[in-house]
Amino acid sequence: MLGSLAAGCAGPRAPELSTGAQLQLAETADAQGASDIALTMYRAAAARADGDVSAQLRYADALARAGRVKQAQQILTQQLQRHPEQRDLARASAIVDIISGDAAGAVSKLDRLLADAPHDEKLLADKGVALDLLGRHADAQALYRAALAVSPDDVSVKNDMALSLMLQGRRQEAQAVFETIGEADDAPARVRTNLGVLYAADGDAARAQAVTNGQVSQDDLMALAKGLRTAPSGVPDGSR
């Protein structure tokens, strides 16, 4: 009797959020820096829509950014077993390999994808990053050039190219590439920081501070620049 009364007095049950609404909430939390809440919402959306590849990709991405790389790879592997035709899943798996340090594994996966899409600029750039991690800078730069031939204004690829040149000890060439993208008002913060480090390495602390808009302390810039200056010029290339 009491149970019936309680049930009768209870208000209407709140409707469950759709997968789309959960993902929107997760993205909002992510943008506001509430990574734990975002991860919870991504997980809920992925569990609700087990067959939704987009939801699984977003959850895996959130896990990887949270440092839970092994779990991200497990999710992607499971999804690839169910959806082997989904190239986005395969690319994401290769990217997680890069994050985890398995550059050789990433190259193997990317080669399979590139066999069917040899001019895909994203895949070319991804493989370039993996080759840079393996010390094969000349090969990586060839891929970045191929990607830029397809998408000449891609800031991310230009940034990767400049970083590759830096790793090879070709600082002046790296600076020339960075300056084509780093001086713009809408240049990404990471590009400005990289260019600032190069300016600091050349002894131009004022210009380094200016290009980073003061977002990176002078001490941090100088420490990074010192590491760059002490790196050997002309790092041996693993492709040779």
N, C-alpha and C positions, 0 to 999 in steps of 0.2 A: 504494500500500500504506500509506504513512505517512498519507496523507489519510484512508483508510478507518479507520485506527486512531484518528486524531484525532477523526473523526466519532463513532466508537463510544464514545470516552471522554468526549465532551462531555455535559454534563448536559442535562436536559429544557429545551426552549425556554420562556422565560417567556411566559405568555399575554398577548396584546395587551389593553390597557385598552379597555373599551367607551366609547362616546361619553358615556354618563351618568357613568361613573367619571372620565373626563377633565374633565368640567364640574364635578364635585364637588371634584376636586383643585384646579381653577382657582379656584373660589370660596373654598376654604380658603386658598390662597396669597394671594388678593386680601384676605381678611379680616386676614391677618397682615402685610400691607404689602409682600409680595413681588410687586410689580406685574409685573416682567419675567417671572418664572416663570408667573404667572397668564396673562399675554398669550400666552406660548408654548403653554400648555395650551388656552386658548380657540381659538387658531389651529389646533391639532391636531384639536380636536373639530370645528371648522367644516369642516376639510378632509376629515375622515372621514365627516361626515354632511352632504354638500353640499345635500341636499334638506330638511334639518331646519331649519325657520325659527327655532326657539328657539335653536339653536346659533349660527346666523348673527347673530341679534339680540344675543346675549351677546358675541360676538366684536366686533361693531361698537361696542357700548357700551364695551367695554374699550379699543378703539382710540381712541374719542372722549375717554375719560377720560385716556388717555395723551398726548393732544394730537395724535394722528394723525387729524385730522378728515377730511381729504381721502380717506384710505384707507377710513375708516368709511363715508363717503358712497358711495364706489365699490362697496363690498360691498352696501350697501342697494339701490343702483340696479340692480345685477346681479340681486339676489334679486327685486326688484319686477318685473323683466322676465320672470322665470320664474314668479312667483306674484303677479300683479297683483291678485288678490282678497284678499291678506293685508293687512288694515288695520293690523296692528301694525307691519308693515314701513314702511307709508306714514307712520304717526305718528312712528316712529323717524327716518325721513328728514327730517321737518319739524323734529324736535328738533335733529338735527345741523345743519340750516340755521341754527337759532337760535344754536347754539354757535359756528358759523363766522361769524356776523354777518349772514347773509342773512335778515333778519327778514321782508322782503317775500316772498321765496320760501317761507318757512315759512307765512305767512298764506295764500298761494295754495293750498298743499297742504292745510292745515287746513280751509280753506273747502270743499274738495271732500269731505273726510271728514265735516264737520259737516252737509253737505247731506243725508246719509243718517242722521245721528245728532245732531240739533240739541241734545239734552239730555245729551250725553256730557260729564260734568264734567271729565274729563282733557283732552279736546280743547278745551273752553272755556278752561280754565286755560292750556293751551299757547299758544292764540292770544292770550290776555291778555298773556302774557310777551312774545310777538313784538310786539304793539302797543305795549307799554311801551318796547321798544327803539326803536320808530319815533317815540316821543314822544307817542303818542296815549293819554294816561293815562286820560282820561275813558272812552273806549271800552273800554280794558283793564279798568277797574274795573267796568263794566257786565257784562263777561263773568265776572269773579270772583264778582260777586253772583249771577249765573245759576248758576255752578258750586256756590256755597254753598247755593243754594236746593235743589239736588239732594243735596248732601252737606254738611250744616251743620257737621260737626265736622272737616272736612278741614284739618289743620294746615298743609299745604303751600300750599293755596289762600289761607288766611288770611295766611300769611307773604307770599305774592305780593301780596295786596291791600295789606298794610301797606307793603311796599316801594314799590308804585306810588304810594301817598299820600306817602311820603317824597320820591320823585322829583318829585312835583308841588309840594313845599314845604309840604304839609299835615301838619306834624310831630305836632301834638297828636292829630289823628285817627289817624295811624299808630301813635302810642304806645298809644292806647286799644285798637286791634286787637291789637297785640303783647302787651299785658298780659293779654288773655284767653287767651293760649297760652304766653307766655314765663315766667310765674311758676310754672307747674306743675312738679312734681319731675321729670317725664319729658319736659320740653320739649326739643326738639332743640337741639343746640349752636348751630346757625346762627340760630335764633330768639332764643336768649338773647343772642348777640352783637349782633344787630340792636337788641334792646331796650336792651342796655347802652350802645350808641352813642347812642341817643336820650336816655337818662338823663345820659350824660356831656355831651351837647350842652346840656342844661338846667342843667349845673353840679353835678349830683349824682354826684360821682365814687365815693362810698362805695356808693351803691346800684348803680351801674354795675358795680363790682367784685363786689358780692354776687350780682347776677343772672347774671353769667358764671362764677360759682364760681371766680374767679381764673384761668380758663383763657386769658384775653386780658390782656396786660399793660396797666397804666394808661396808659403812653405810647402804645400802639397805639390804645386807646380814645379818648384825647384827640385824637390825630391825626385819626382818623376823624370824631370829633365836630366838630373844627374845620372839616373839609371840608364837613360837613353844615350848620354854622352859616353858612358863607360862601356856600352855594348860594342863589340868589335865591329868595325866597318867592313861590310861585305861578308855577312854571315854565310858560311858554306851552305850551298843549296843541296838538299837531299835528292833532288831530281837528277843530279849529275853523277 
